[in-house]
Amino acid sequence: MKRLWLALACLTLVSCGVFDDSAAEAECCEPGAAQTTSPGELPSISLPTGSPVEPPPFSFAVIGDFGTGTKEQYAVSDRMCSRRENYGFDLVFTTGDNVYPDGDPALFEEEFYDPYDCLRSDGVGFHAVLGNHDVKTRNGRPEIQDEGFGMGGRNYVVRIGGVRFVMIDSNNVDMDFLRRATQAEEGDLWTIVVMHHPIYSPGDGHGSEPGFRPALPRLFRKRGVDLVLQGHDHLYAVTKPLRGIRYVVTGGGGARLYGCTTKSFSAKCAARHHFLYVTATADELTVQAVPAEGPVFHDFSTAGLD
């Protein structure tokens, strides 16, 4: 077992509590300068859970760069619905660009609600982060304020099934939040960071985001982050283990695909529409890339950072 499971499995959606961190990381990050927040109690929402002695396997889906309303988005969403019938999941996390081209609330029904009706009507919830297209309308506030996107704020934390999801707005990285939010609490077996702009990407559309390295990987190693989920490049890619951390780009949810380039850090790159199906157990995280049609085209497991 990777970390001690403390009897109470927690499902909490929080904007983050206060953590004592005297070590300062180098400020970053493009795009946009680093922002800090004042210490203090931030808004939180607690959701009911059971209390198993051991965390059962917890599965969830991940999509990115999807809100187009096109046949490609519907092909992926249809596959998500059929996959859920056979394997099951009750939460979807997004890596941003939820509503193209500009996060206009007039497009929410067409591009965000309707394509996933088969999931939503059966009680599946979403937790999103903001992409560069989402913030073009009032800096993303319509999505933050719409409960369907499941956002506890611009930056927030979701804790469920022994997994700590740190959801960040990478359009303007708040390093103070990130330092506090990546501090694991009792009961957190795994820490997964979800963001839009990729720290590592072999894509030819955008590639790795300038200014994020080395500050973010250094902080993630220090905090014991196990997996980083990113978007922005419209493809699937995963790095080799980089000091124990895998960085995944999942941006194939429906937007026009980009191509792959050769990078030394890359383990796999595929320009395919897809979603991720992730399962967390006490010992490992398993990630599967599921295309709109056909069998799983890539998978890997990681024991993360101890």
C-alpha positions as CSV (number, residue, x, y, z in Angstrom):
1,M,0.0,0.0,0.0
2,K,1.5,3.3,-1.1
3,R,0.4,5.4,1.9
4,L,-1.6,4.6,5.0
5,W,-5.3,4.6,4.5
6,L,-7.0,6.0,7.6
7,A,-10.4,4.3,7.7
8,L,-12.4,7.4,6.7
9,A,-12.7,7.8,2.9
10,C,-13.3,11.5,2.2
11,L,-15.1,13.2,-0.7
12,T,-14.6,16.9,-0.3
13,L,-14.7,19.7,-2.8
14,V,-12.6,22.6,-1.4
15,S,-11.0,25.8,-2.5
16,C,-8.1,24.9,-0.2
17,G,-7.3,25.3,3.5
18,V,-4.2,26.9,4.9
19,F,-0.9,25.1,4.9
20,D,2.3,26.2,6.5
21,D,5.0,26.3,3.9
22,S,8.1,28.4,4.6
23,A,10.0,27.2,1.5
24,A,9.6,29.5,-1.4
25,E,9.6,28.2,-5.0
26,A,10.8,30.3,-7.9
27,E,8.0,32.4,-9.1
28,C,6.5,31.6,-12.5
29,C,4.5,31.1,-14.7
30,E,3.7,31.9,-18.3
31,P,1.1,32.5,-19.5
32,G,0.7,35.4,-17.1
33,A,2.7,36.2,-14.0
34,A,2.4,34.2,-10.8
35,Q,-0.4,35.3,-8.5
36,T,-0.6,34.8,-4.7
37,T,-3.5,34.7,-2.4
38,S,-3.8,35.9,1.2
39,P,-3.7,33.3,3.9
40,G,-7.0,32.5,5.4
41,E,-10.0,30.2,5.3
42,L,-11.4,29.8,1.8
43,P,-14.9,28.6,0.8
44,S,-15.4,24.8,1.0
45,I,-18.1,22.3,0.2
46,S,-18.3,18.9,1.8
47,L,-20.2,16.0,0.2
48,P,-21.4,12.8,2.0
49,T,-19.4,9.5,1.8
50,G,-19.3,6.1,3.3
51,S,-16.4,5.0,5.6
52,P,-14.8,1.8,4.2
53,V,-11.8,0.3,6.0
54,E,-9.9,0.1,2.7
55,P,-10.5,2.4,-0.3
56,P,-12.2,0.4,-3.1
57,P,-10.9,0.8,-6.7
58,F,-12.0,4.3,-7.8
59,S,-12.5,4.9,-11.5
60,F,-13.1,8.2,-13.3
61,A,-12.9,9.6,-16.8
62,V,-10.9,12.6,-18.1
63,I,-11.5,14.7,-21.2
64,G,-9.9,17.8,-22.6
65,D,-10.3,20.3,-25.5
66,F,-13.7,19.0,-26.3
67,G,-16.5,21.7,-26.3
68,T,-17.1,22.0,-30.0
69,G,-20.6,20.5,-30.6
70,T,-19.1,18.5,-33.5
71,K,-19.5,14.9,-34.6
72,E,-16.0,14.2,-33.2
73,Q,-17.1,15.4,-29.7
74,Y,-20.3,13.3,-29.9
75,A,-18.2,10.2,-31.0
76,V,-16.1,10.5,-27.9
77,S,-19.1,11.2,-25.6
78,D,-20.9,8.2,-27.0
79,R,-17.9,6.0,-26.3
80,M,-17.8,7.4,-22.8
81,C,-21.4,6.4,-22.2
82,S,-20.9,2.8,-23.6
83,R,-17.7,2.5,-21.6
84,R,-19.5,3.5,-18.4
85,E,-22.2,0.8,-19.0
86,N,-19.5,-1.9,-18.9
87,Y,-16.8,-0.5,-16.5
88,G,-18.5,2.2,-14.5
89,F,-17.5,5.7,-13.4
90,D,-19.4,8.5,-11.7
91,L,-17.1,11.5,-12.2
92,V,-15.5,13.2,-15.2
93,F,-12.6,15.6,-14.8
94,T,-11.7,18.0,-17.6
95,T,-8.4,19.6,-18.6
96,G,-10.0,22.7,-20.1
97,D,-11.2,24.3,-23.3
98,N,-14.7,23.2,-22.2
99,V,-16.5,25.6,-24.5
100,Y,-15.2,26.8,-27.9
101,P,-14.4,29.3,-29.1
102,D,-14.6,31.6,-26.1
103,G,-16.5,30.2,-23.1
104,D,-19.7,32.0,-24.1
105,P,-22.6,30.8,-21.8
106,A,-24.9,30.9,-24.8
107,L,-23.0,27.8,-26.1
108,F,-23.1,25.8,-22.8
109,E,-26.2,23.7,-23.8
110,E,-24.9,22.9,-27.3
111,E,-21.3,22.2,-26.5
112,F,-21.2,21.1,-22.8
113,Y,-24.6,19.8,-21.6
114,D,-26.1,18.1,-24.7
115,P,-23.2,16.0,-25.8
116,Y,-23.0,14.3,-22.3
117,D,-26.7,14.0,-21.6
118,C,-26.4,10.2,-21.4
119,L,-23.9,10.7,-18.5
120,R,-25.5,13.6,-16.7
121,S,-29.0,12.0,-16.9
122,D,-27.6,9.1,-15.0
123,G,-26.0,11.2,-12.3
124,V,-22.4,11.5,-13.5
125,G,-20.8,14.7,-12.2
126,F,-18.1,16.9,-13.8
127,H,-15.2,18.9,-12.4
128,A,-13.5,21.3,-14.8
129,V,-10.5,23.5,-15.1
130,L,-10.3,26.6,-17.3
131,G,-8.5,26.5,-20.7
132,N,-7.3,29.5,-22.7
133,H,-10.6,29.5,-24.7
134,D,-12.7,29.4,-21.6
135,V,-11.3,32.6,-20.2
136,K,-12.1,34.7,-23.2
137,T,-15.5,35.5,-21.8
138,R,-15.3,37.4,-18.5
139,N,-12.2,35.6,-17.5
140,G,-14.0,32.3,-17.2
141,R,-16.5,33.4,-14.6
142,P,-19.6,32.0,-16.4
143,E,-18.2,28.5,-16.2
144,I,-17.0,28.9,-12.6
145,Q,-20.5,30.1,-11.6
146,D,-22.4,27.4,-13.6
147,E,-22.8,24.4,-11.2
148,G,-22.6,21.9,-14.1
149,F,-18.9,22.5,-14.4
150,G,-18.5,21.5,-10.8
151,M,-15.9,24.2,-10.0
152,G,-15.3,25.1,-6.4
153,G,-13.5,28.3,-7.7
154,R,-10.9,29.2,-10.1
155,N,-8.6,26.9,-8.2
156,Y,-9.9,24.1,-6.0
157,V,-9.3,20.6,-4.6
158,V,-11.5,17.5,-4.9
159,R,-10.8,14.6,-2.5
160,I,-12.5,11.3,-3.1
161,G,-11.6,7.6,-2.9
162,G,-8.1,8.3,-1.5
163,V,-7.3,10.6,-4.5
164,R,-6.5,14.3,-4.1
165,F,-7.3,16.3,-7.3
166,V,-5.6,19.7,-7.4
167,M,-7.5,21.7,-10.0
168,I,-5.7,24.8,-11.2
169,D,-6.2,27.6,-13.6
170,S,-3.0,27.5,-15.6
171,N,-3.9,30.7,-17.5
172,N,-2.5,32.5,-14.5
173,V,-0.9,30.1,-12.0
174,D,-1.5,31.0,-8.4
175,M,1.7,29.6,-6.8
176,D,0.5,30.3,-3.3
177,F,-2.6,28.2,-3.8
178,L,-0.5,25.5,-5.6
179,R,2.0,25.2,-2.7
180,R,-0.8,24.8,-0.2
181,A,-3.1,22.6,-2.3
182,T,-0.5,20.0,-3.2
183,Q,0.2,19.4,0.5
184,A,-1.4,16.0,1.1
185,E,-3.7,15.4,4.1
186,E,-4.4,12.2,6.0
187,G,-6.3,9.8,3.8
188,D,-4.8,11.0,0.5
189,L,-3.2,8.0,-1.2
190,W,-2.6,9.8,-4.5
191,T,-2.2,13.4,-5.6
192,I,-3.2,14.3,-9.2
193,V,-2.8,17.8,-10.6
194,V,-5.2,18.8,-13.4
195,M,-4.4,21.8,-15.5
196,H,-4.8,23.0,-19.1
197,H,-1.4,24.2,-20.3
198,P,1.1,21.3,-20.5
199,I,4.4,21.3,-18.6
200,Y,5.6,18.6,-21.0
201,S,4.1,18.1,-24.5
202,P,5.4,16.7,-27.8
203,G,2.5,18.3,-29.7
204,D,3.1,20.4,-32.7
205,G,0.2,22.7,-31.9
206,H,1.6,24.3,-28.8
207,G,4.2,22.1,-27.2
208,S,5.5,22.5,-23.6
209,E,4.4,25.7,-22.0
210,P,7.3,28.2,-21.6
211,G,8.0,29.2,-18.0
212,F,6.6,26.2,-16.2
213,R,9.9,24.3,-15.9
214,P,11.7,23.9,-13.6
215,A,9.5,25.5,-10.9
216,L,6.4,23.3,-11.2
217,P,8.1,19.9,-11.6
218,R,10.3,20.8,-8.6
219,L,7.3,21.7,-6.5
220,F,5.4,18.6,-7.6
221,R,8.4,16.3,-6.6
222,K,8.6,18.0,-3.3
223,R,4.9,17.5,-2.6
224,G,4.8,13.9,-3.8
225,V,2.5,14.6,-6.8
226,D,1.9,11.3,-8.6
227,L,0.3,12.2,-11.9
228,V,-0.2,15.4,-13.9
229,L,-3.2,15.6,-16.4
230,Q,-3.0,18.4,-19.0
231,G,-4.6,19.5,-22.2
232,H,-4.1,22.3,-24.8
233,D,-2.4,20.2,-27.4
234,H,-5.2,18.2,-29.2
235,L,-3.8,14.7,-28.9
236,Y,-2.8,12.0,-26.4
237,A,0.7,11.9,-25.0
238,V,2.4,10.6,-21.9
239,T,6.0,11.2,-20.7
240,K,8.4,8.6,-19.4
241,P,8.5,8.6,-15.6
242,L,10.2,11.9,-14.9
243,R,11.6,11.5,-11.4
244,G,8.6,9.3,-10.6
245,I,5.9,11.5,-12.2
246,R,4.0,10.9,-15.4
247,Y,2.7,13.9,-17.3
248,V,-0.2,13.2,-19.6
249,V,-1.7,15.4,-22.3
250,T,-5.3,14.5,-23.0
251,G,-6.6,17.0,-25.5
252,G,-8.5,14.8,-27.9
253,G,-12.0,15.3,-26.7
254,G,-13.5,16.8,-29.9
255,A,-11.4,19.7,-31.2
256,R,-9.4,19.4,-34.4
257,L,-6.3,17.2,-33.8
258,Y,-2.7,18.3,-33.8
259,G,0.3,16.3,-34.7
260,C,3.2,14.8,-32.7
261,T,6.9,15.6,-32.7
262,T,9.8,13.7,-31.3
263,K,10.8,14.6,-27.7
264,S,13.3,12.9,-25.4
265,F,10.8,12.9,-22.5
266,S,8.0,11.3,-24.5
267,A,6.9,7.7,-24.1
268,K,3.9,7.8,-26.4
269,C,2.1,10.3,-28.6
270,A,-0.9,9.7,-30.8
271,A,-3.1,12.2,-32.6
272,R,-6.4,10.6,-31.8
273,H,-9.8,11.6,-30.4
274,H,-10.1,9.9,-27.0
275,F,-10.8,10.1,-23.3
276,L,-9.0,8.7,-20.4
277,Y,-10.3,6.0,-18.1
278,V,-8.3,6.0,-14.8
279,T,-8.5,3.6,-11.9
280,A,-6.9,4.2,-8.5
281,T,-6.3,1.3,-6.1
282,A,-4.3,1.3,-2.9
283,D,-1.2,0.3,-4.9
284,E,-1.3,2.0,-8.3
285,L,-2.9,4.3,-10.8
286,T,-3.8,2.7,-14.1
287,V,-4.5,5.0,-17.1
288,Q,-6.2,3.9,-20.3
289,A,-6.5,6.0,-23.5
290,V,-9.9,5.0,-25.0
291,P,-10.6,6.1,-28.6
292,A,-14.0,7.0,-30.1
293,E,-13.9,3.6,-31.9
294,G,-11.8,0.5,-31.4
295,P,-9.8,-0.9,-28.5
296,V,-7.8,1.0,-25.9
297,F,-4.8,2.2,-27.8
298,H,-2.4,2.9,-24.9
299,D,-2.3,2.2,-21.2
300,F,0.2,2.5,-18.3
301,S,0.3,2.1,-14.6
302,T,2.3,4.1,-12.1
303,A,3.1,3.7,-8.4
304,G,3.8,7.5,-8.4
305,L,6.0,9.1,-5.7
306,D,6.2,7.6,-2.2
